Amino acid sequence: MPNKKRVLITISSITGGGAEHVVEHLCELLGEKYEVICGYYKECGDRGEALKEKGIKVVKIKNAERKNRNYLNFLDLRKFVKEHNIDLIHAHDIHSMMNASQVKLLMPSVKVVYTFHFGNYPNIDKKIYYFEKLFTKFIDVLIAVGTKQANAIRDTYKYPADRLQVIYNGVHALDSQPAKVEQQDPDRPILFGSLSTLIEQKGIPVLIDAVEILEKRHPGRSKFIIAGDGYMMDELLQLCEQKNLSEIIEFTGWVRDANVNLLPKFDVFVQSSKWEAMSMVILEAMSAGKPIVATEVGENGVVIEHDSCGLIVPPNQAEMLADAMERLLLDGELRRTFGENAKQRFADNFTVQQMADNYEKLYNSMMES
């Protein structure tokens, strides 16, 4: 039996977020096809430790003796690639990509893939813009996680159409069923929920404004949970207090495995983001059979069929967000129908296995060429 090809999947830190989840899933699902190693430069974190517990090789690539001389990290990567006979490097953030591109220049036989995970092109830091534009010239294959992101990246960097491929993100299906309307207590407040880092990107102040509007229209008919942590926590808590919403909106802080332990309890999932690439938590909510209200950012409008799986509204529009939530608040049958449709659309298009299969085809075609 021939030896397996060796794939190194790299990222700066294995802590949380969409890119890290993609790394986890690929490491888990491609192990039978390739000898997969997960390499990081800064922090392993809980997610990295979880991968180790599953028997996946997780290693730190950066040489600690260099301390802050990050511009030499590519030398550590080159050494690692040589020692482990790596056939393909798959980078998932700009720092990993820059290192991999320099290794590619020194070792042309090594194949290199880079997946873009940022979702707000062309609004990108100028320094990152120049680095990404320069170093992606040496990458064999560039991947976007959605069609809108791909178009924005092409416009930003003036890539030709065939320079960038699209492979959708995928997630594991959550074991949850849409709530049965006839089993619901008609007097129970409807629970809206969001899983989100508390940063500007996620548009939580707009969500709070929308909750205020909804509460004025239908006092006591709904409750809201916002799970996550971030630098805006104190500001958001103060905003809720000013609007007398502290009894309506609960901020849980960070919840371990919130997608499993908390999301299934929601009646409606809400995302108020200002920008996204392809949201992993939207896919998880769909897999759990949740009706969704989300902003028209990134791939949301493609993934969620409006008025079938959920409702799509423009970003930064509190009243329109409130209107959409009100519609689902008042119509239990619509919540059930949207949830069932979302679950089916996820199963047909966005499973983690579908994502892994697409990357496997890509890897095979690159290493056979």
N, C-alpha and C positions, 0 to 999 in steps of 0.2 A: 504494500500500500504506500503511495507516494506521501512524502512529508507535507503537512499542511503549510500553506502560505502564512507568513507572519504579518499581522496587522497591528500597528500601534495607533491607538486612538488617544489624542492629546487635548488637554484643556488646562487653563491656568490653575483653577481650583475646582474641587468636586464637593460643592456645598449645597447648592439648590438652584432653582431656576430652570428655564426651558432647555438651554443648551446642555446643562448637566444631566437632565432627564434623558435627553437623546443619547448622550454618551453612555449612560447606564443601560438603556435598552439595547443599544447595539452591542455592548460588551456581553450582555446576558444572552442575546439571541443568536449571535454570530459565532459563538464558541465552538459549535459543532463543525462549522465550515472552515474556520481558520484558527490559528493560534493567536488569540487576541490578548493584547496587553493594554491596560489603561495607564497612561502617563500624565502626571501633573507637575506643575512647577512651584506652586505656592502652598496650597492647603488641601489636605485630604478630606476632612470633615466627616460628618455622619454618613453621607451618601457614599463616600469612598470606602469607609469601614464596612458598610453594608455589602458593597461589591466584594470585598475581601472575604466576608463570611460566606458568600455564594461560590467561593473558589476561584474568583477571577483575579488574575495577577494585576495588582495596582502598585505602581512604583513612582517615586519622586525622581524626576529627571535632572533638576537643577543641582549643581554642585554647591553645597552649602559654604564651601571655603571662599567662593567668589562674592558672597554677601549680596550687595546691591548692584553688582556689575551685570545687570540683566542683558545688556547688549551682547554678552558672550555666552548666553544660554544655548545658542545654536551649536556651540562646540560640545557641550554636554550631550545634546541631542544626537549629534553626529557620532560621538563615542558610543552612545547607547545603541544606535542603529547598527553600527558595525559589530558590536559585541553580540547582539541578538539576531543578526541577520534579518533585519526587518525588510519586508518587501513593499509595504505600503504604509504611509502615514496619513491619518485622517485628523485634521485640525479643526477645532470648534470654537476658537476665539482668535482675535487678531494677534495676540502675543504668541500663541502656539503656531499660528500660520506664518508669522515672520520667521520664527526659528526653522520651521519646516521648509520654507522657501530657500533659505540659505543652505540648508543641508542638501536640497535638490540641486543647487548650483555646484556643490562640492561632490555630490554622488548622483549623477544624472540617472542611474538605473533605478533609483528608488522612486516609486510612484507617490504622488501627493494629491490629496483631496482637501478642499476647504469648504466648510458649510457656513454660510452667513446666518447669524441668528438675530442680528440687530434689526429692529422694525421701523426705524424712523428716518430712512434716507429720503432726501439728501441732507437732512438736519443732523449733521455729524460734526464732531470736533475737528477743527482744521488739521491738527497734528495727526489724528487717526486717519483722516481722509488721505493725506499724502502717503502715510505708511501703507495703508491698505491698497491704494492705487498702484504704488511701486511694487510691493512684494507679491501681489496676486499675479503679476506678469509671469512669475516663475512657477506657478501652480499648474499642475496638469489639468485638473477638473475643478470647476467652481460650482457650488450647489446653493440654490436658494430654497427656502422652506415653503414658499408660496408664490403664486403668479404675480400678485401685486408687488410683493417685495422684490421679485426678480425684475420687474419693469422699472421700479425705482432705482435699483442698483445699476441696471444698464444705463439709465439716464444719467445717474451720478457719475459713473466712471467711463461712459461712452464705450462700453463693451459691445462687440458685434453680437447679433442675436444668438449665434451658436456657441458663444463663450460661456454661457450660464445655463445650467440645467435646473429643473425643479423636482425636488423630492419632498413630498408632504411629510410633516411630522406625524407620529402615531403614538398612541399610549395604550397601556393595558386597560382592558374593559373593567369597570367597577361593577361589583355584584350588587346591583340595586334595581328595583323595579319602580316604575311610576306609581304614585299613590292612587288608589282606587277612589273615585269621587264619592261613591256611595258609602265608603267606610270612614270618610272624614267627618269630624265633628263640625257641623255648620257654624258653630259659635267660636271655633278655635281660630285665633289670628293666623293668617297665612305667613309662613316664614320665608322671607327673601334672604339670600345669602351670597357672599362674595369671598373668594380666597384671593388675597392680593398682598403684595408687598406695599407698604405705605410710603410710596414715593410719588413724585409729581406725575410720572407717566400714567399712573393708574386712575387719575381723575376722581379721587374719592370726595373732594369737596363738592364736586358737581353731583355726585350720588347723594350726599347729605342734603343738598338743596332740593333734590328730587324727592327725597323722603319727607322733607318738610312740607312740600306741596301735597304729596299723597296723604299725609297724616291730616292736613287741614280738610281735605275732601272727604276722608273716611276715617275719622278718629277711632283708634283702638282696633282697627281691622287687620293690621299687619305688624310684624316684628322683623327686625333686620339683624343679621350677624355679619360682621366683617372680621375675618380671620387673617392674621398676618402681622408683621412687625415692620418698622422702618422709621426713618428720621422724622416723618411727619406725624407720628403718633400723638404727641402732646398738642400740636396744633389742631388736629382733628377732634380730639377729646374736648378741647376748649370750644371749638365750633359747635359741637353737639350740645354742649352746655348752654351756649348763647342762644341756641334755637329751641331749647327745652326738649331735646330729643334723646337725652341720656337714658330714659326708660324705654325708648323705642329701638335704639341702635346699641348693640352690644359689640364692643371691640374685645376679642378674645386674646389678642396677642398671638405670638407664634404657637401653632398647634402641630405637634408631631403627626405626620401622615394625615394631614387634615383632609386630603382627598378621600381617604378611606373612613376616617373617624367622624368627620363633620359634614362633608358635602352631601352624602346620602340623606341627611335629615332635612335638607332644604326642600321647600315646595317649588321655588323658582330660583334659578341662578342668575345673578346680575354681574355684568362687567362694564365698567364705565371708563375704560382706558382712553387716553388721548392718542396712543399709538401702540401697535403690536406688530410682530412679524406673523407668526402663526401660533396662537395661544394654546399651550398644552392643557391648561385648566378648562378651557372651553370644550376641548375634546373629551376630557374626563367627565365633565358635566353631561355631555351628550351620551356618553357610554353608560352613565347612571340613569338615563331616562328622564333628565330634568328639562323642563321648558326653560328657555333662555331669553333674557333681555341683554343685548350687547350693543356697543357702539360700532359704527361702520368704520373700522380701522383694520389695517393689515388684511388678513385673509378671512376675517369674521363674516363678511358678506358673502363669501364663497362657501365657507364651511357650513354656516347656518342658513338654510333656505328660509327667507323672510316669509312669515305668515304660514309656515309649515312646521319648522322645528323651533321657532322662536320669533322674536321681534328685533329688528335692527333699526337703530336710531343714530342720527349724527352725533359726533362727540361734542362735549361742552354745551349741551342743550338740556338743561335740567327739566324744563317743562315737558319736552318730548319724551325724556326718559321716564318722568312721572306718568305720562299718558300711557306708555307701554306697560309699565308695572301695574297701573290701574286696570287695564284691560285683563291682565292675567289674574289680578286680585279678585275680580268680580265674576270670573268665568271658570269654574272648576273643570268643566268638560273640555274647555280649550287647553287648560294646563295638562290634562291627561293626554289629549291628542298630540299636542306639541311634544310632550315627553316621549311618547311612543315613536313618533316620527324621528326625533333626534337620535334615539337609541338605534333605530334601524339605519339611519344615514351614517352614523358612526361605524356600525358593523360592516356596511358596504364599502366604505371608503378610507377610514382613518385608523385602522387598528395598528398596533405596534408591529405585528407580524408583516403587514403590508409594507410598512416603512423599512423593516429589516430586509425583506425580500428585494426591494428596490435598490438598497445599498449593496446587497450581495451581487446583484446583476452588474452594478457599476464596478465593484471591485474586480469581479471576474473579467469583465471586458478590458479593464485597465491592465491587469496583470498578464493577460493573454496577448496583449498587443506588443 
